[in-house]
Amino acid sequence: MVGEVQPKGVTAATIWRFADAEGGTEVDVEFEYRLPGGLAGRALGTLLEPFIGQAIRHTESKLAEQVGRLG
């Protein structure tokens, strides 16, 4: 199960793709988000981007690990 929680005012879209790969499963994720607040929201987004990227990579890695155990 892949889920997401969106704080009030934040819009986000996430696409997860799973494909058979040699020796396992390939997992690919696209994540887009928009923060409220115009210019301030864009500035905050720039500051948060490295942390969001790290969280996505961690989730992707753990998910791939778990899916790999199933097959």
Sequence and secondary structure as in RCSB ss.txt:
>XXXX:A:sequence
MVGEVQPKGVTAATIWRFADAEGGTEVDVEFEYRLPGGLAGRALGTLLEPFIGQAIRHTESKLAEQVGRLG
>XXXX:A:secstr
       TT EEEEEEEEEEETTEEEEEEEEEEE SSHHHHHHHHHHHHHHHHHHHHHHHHHHHHHHHHH 
